[in-house]
Every structure is written in structure tokens, then in C-alpha cells.
Amino acid sequence: MMPDPRLDELRNLILKAKHAYYYSGAPIMSDAEYDALEDQLRLLAPEDPVLALVGAPVSGAAMLTKARHAIPMGSQSKVNAEEEFRQWHLKAGGGALHASLKADGASAAAYYREGRLVQAISRGDGTLGEDITANALRFQGLPAWAGTPEGGFTGAVRFEVILTLENWSRVDPQGRKNPRNAGNGIMGRKHGHQSDLLTSYAFDLDETRAGQPVRFATEGDKAQRLAALGFNLIPQQRCAEGDAAVAYFQQVARSRDQVPFWIDGIVLKVDDLATQQALGDTAGRPKGQIAWKFDSAGAETVLEGILVSGGHTGALIPVAQLRPVTLGGTTVSSATLGNFDEITRLDLALGDKVWVIKANDITPKIIRVTDRPPERQPIPVPSTCPFCGGSVRRKVTTGGEAGAILGCRNLACPQKSIGKIARWIKSLDILGIGDAVLNALVERFAIEDAWISIASVTRRRPWPH
């Protein structure tokens, strides 16, 4: 007798509901609706293990603890031009390719045992990530129970965590963060707030049955299996040869604004998995896969001013103030220049017209001057610290002369103190403390360092027991 196809759907709904009720404090259904689901499952499978679970299927206590991937999550080499793609395709054998959108989110892996999601881990360094299971159980498109009528899934699924444009507008109506950064922040919240607004898109899996690894013939076969198990799939298609892949890339590039989430290119894999494996890898990057990235969108605007930013190390960083321009769906009015040597390299002056891109579709960056009017004004290099008046010095970083920065030498510079306190507050995930409060802590209360100040307060006035 074949298992009822409704079983897996009922298990998934029950596990999601249990987790939301016990962990998030925000039930996704009424008690009556939940009881009805359990009654249906009990009728179909009276001894089902999901019915025996008490409390939340996963505790939030492990959130953000370090966790090791069972199978390392590598990265892909990148190309930015058709010629580079064709060279790679030729070296990879010139055969059929599996193409998919390259979502601009955060990669993670989910581990299942006999159908049930037991752990989800952020990518981290590919070997060691952070446990995000408690939040992942609330992601859209990631089943708490994965299986088919033939049985529950055991193995690992790699997926991208995305904040869609629709949910980005709900989370951040002013667009202060881009959807990638906003989504990453939500994914790593210990309290799980807004995790249900994140969507997962699966792109790879490893499966075992009866203790033996399942051998898939093609990337397309893997995708079909993921869909059958109930996972959200990233949009994709098979390209029979290189010309088809080029056409797919061009079509996606033209229509990227119609995709409901940010993308920054396409991923191309040799469709035949035996060929992929035979190609091997270089420094952990598989030779049978490539990420073909879009050119960064650009626009022309005017450099109207330079502000100097200071942080906890005393580094003085020039920030270009730009005439506001729309770029990649957001308004850009500033761009960090890295160091004062960059101003010299670009031959920048106030009043210049400049070409601005979003590096990796995220960070505004000036890449060249497009017009130098006669009335342009030179940009002076600070001879003293603009925050305290102390002396400055040039410091060569690990990047060599290209990374040389200007820094304040005054150990008591108030901007350093503000930077240290801000960094400490961020490390504790404390929200709602802005520049005005930080300035007051330094100026009115003479606080120089968060750790030192707390230690001194503790010595003066022990905390009550």
C-alpha cells in the first residue's frame, strides 16, 4: 500500500506550527487549527513520530553557536565577460550547462535526518559556520519535513537566504540597508524577529539512502529531486551549448529588474556530474562551475564635497559627498574613497563629474572622472586631525602603498572613543543608540572606552546581588 501523499505536508505544517508556538511566541495558526492537523495525521498514521514530539522541535539555545559543515561549502570562480566565459567553457569540455540565477543573499546548509530538519548552518568560512536552525525553521520555502510518499529525506541541502524586494520594503521602508545586508542581519538575530520574512532558494543537495550516497547523473536530476522534496528552487534552465548560455545571461541581464529579489549574475555548472567531478577543483573552487557576474550599474554625478570619517583606530577616511543620483533602485549621495591616495590616483577635485558604480551591486564607488570643469577646486589632505586637532601620520597597511591610510596619533582623540563604544554596542546587538547618544557619552560623561568604563563602574559600585 502506497503512503498517503498528504503525510509530508501535514508533518511540515505541524513542525512549523510547533516551532512558532514555542520558540517565536508568534503562533502561525489557532489551537483549533493545530489540533485539526494532528487529528488528520493521527488518522493517516497513528504511530507517526511527529505526533510523539513534545514542545518545540528545535530549541533557540544553540543559535549562533559555531557548527561544522558535514560537507564543506566552497565558492565559485567568477568571470565578467563573454570571452572569459567561453574560455572557461572550452576548458570544461564544451558540453551542456545547467544555468541558474545568482541570488544576492547569504548561503547556508540544512541537514535532514529521515525527513526532519535537524540543523541549519550559515556558510561561514565554508567549513565552520553558525547554527541558525531556530530561525531557519521559520524561513519561507524551507520545509521542516522533507520527503516524498516513498520516505523521508536524509542528507544536506544548500540554499540561498533571500529578503525579497517586497519584504525588504516592509522591513526597511527608507532603504537604509540593501536587501542583502538587511536579510543577513535578520538571519543572525538570536530572537528570530522577522525570520518568517526570509525566503530560501535551494540550489544543491547531497542525499543518502540506506546509508549509501545517492549518485545523480546531472544537475537537472538534482533540481528535480529538490522540487519533489518540497524545496523552493532558484529559477534555472538547461543550456545545450555555450551560445545558449550566452543568450540566457543576456536575457537575464535585460530582465533583472523584473526578478522579485536582487541578483548579481548567473551560475553555470557542467550539467553532467561525472564530468564535473573529473574536472576537480583549484583551491576549493570547482573547475566545473563558474559565476558569471553582471557589470556593476553606473551613473554620472557631481562630486560636491569631502567629509572625513573617523573610527576606533584613528583612521581618517575621506567620504565623497555626491549630488544624489539613482543607482540600482536606491538613491546614492555618498561614496567611501578608502584613503587620500585614492583621491590622487583618480585626480579628483570638487566640482568634477564622476562615474559611480555599486561595487558587487552594494557599495557605491567612484571609478573615474568624466569631466573636469575649469572651476574645480583641489581637495586638501588634512595636516591635523579634524576631530581633536592632534597630529596625523601616514600608515602603510598590509595592502602596501595602495592601502596606506592617514591616522590620528592622539590616544585621547574623542572620535576614537566614540568608535570604540559604537563597536562595543554593535557587538552586543544593542539597537536604538544613535550618534547623538554616542557623542553625549564621550562629551558629557568623558567615557573613553566601553570595557574600561564598565570595569571602573564595577569597582566603584558593585552590582547588587
Phi, psi and omega in degrees: 000128182286141176298150179289128182296346180282347185302309184296322179296318179295316179300316181298313181297319181294315180296318178298317181294318178301313184296315180298321182292314186272326186264313188272340183073012180230084183303144180262359176202165179283165178300322181295319178295320180294315180300323180295322178297315180295323179297319179297316181294322181295324178293321183280324184211084185302334183256017183300134183297335179296328180292337182274350181291136177242130179080197183288139179295332178221132178278150176280358186295333183273357185307130175069010170283153182292139180219145184260134177289136176293323176234120184305143177261102181278183176236173184247149171291158186237149171230156182233003183214156182300320180298318178297318178300314184294325176296315178298315183299321178297315179295331182276004175107348174073016183271197180294149183234149172257120185246141178212160177295144175261096182290143180263078182221217180234131181277149178206172178228142178243136182246130183241147175227116181050043175099333188265136175290119183251336179198144172231137185229132175294159185301316183058229179267012180096335178249318182236123178233201179242142179290119179238024187303315184300323177281322184299329180296346179257354180296144171287139175085357178247105184291141173285334175231126181237127179181183175229172178304339180280345179151167181283151182278136173235124181153200183236142176236130176261138186213163178254134179263120189236139166259108183296161181299323179298313181285333174300318180294334177281321182285319188220074185302331180277354180064038181289331174238151175283164186297332179293310182293320179297317179295319178298320179297317179295317182303327184261013179284132181292327183273355174076007183301128177072011178299333180289351177271354178270146181239137178258142175233111183284144179223356180197157176207157168233132185229146173236144175225129183054036177080001182245140179294141177276131180260113176267149182277322185222166173298324178298323177296320177299315181298319178297321179293317178301316180296319180296330180279352176099014181272149170293131179254141172292140178304137188202168173199162177267135178245118186293331179205181187298320180299322179293323178293320177298316180297321179296315178302314182295321179294318179294319180299322180290327187252013186300331180291347179268351178285136185285008175211166181289136172230154179231019177155199175231156176253131180240130179230142171301123188293321180285116187288330177295319177295317178303312182296321181293333179291334178074203182214167175231118180052041177082359179258118183296133181288342182268011179223150179210149172251117179262108189265148176290154167296142178293135178295142182226165178203155178265139176208187185244135174281110185260341181187172176229126171253154178251125178259141179234147181229195187291339180271350184091000179296137179254111187249123177285135178240120181287131174262117188250151168296125186307135181218144179276129184215119179060032177086359178232159179270125181253127179230000178207159178208127177288134182263355176087299178200172183288339175296330179295325177297318178293317182299319181277350186055055181272146173212156179297136182097348179293147166274134185230155176258122184246136174237170169255103179299128184056028180062021183230302191264119177299135183213132174278126181250340177192163174266132181259340178202135179243098182289157181301329185272011180301145183246133181294155180256114182285148174270127182303134175264343175224163180292125180290350182262327183229351182081004181287169181287156180236161177214155179271132182233125179274126182269187181296343178279004181077201182301329180295338181251015182297136180236160175261133183224150177282135182267352184283114181295335182262016180301125182298331180293327175296318180297316178300318180297320180294316181293317179299320180294320180294317179298318179296322181295334180267001180059040177272128183257158170088009178254111183258190184298322182298318180291317179299315179299321180294322180300322181277313186284317185272326185250001176055034176283130183254327183208134186300312184293316181295317183296317179295320179298319182291322178296320180296322180292322183286322187217095182302145178294142180294146180265000000 
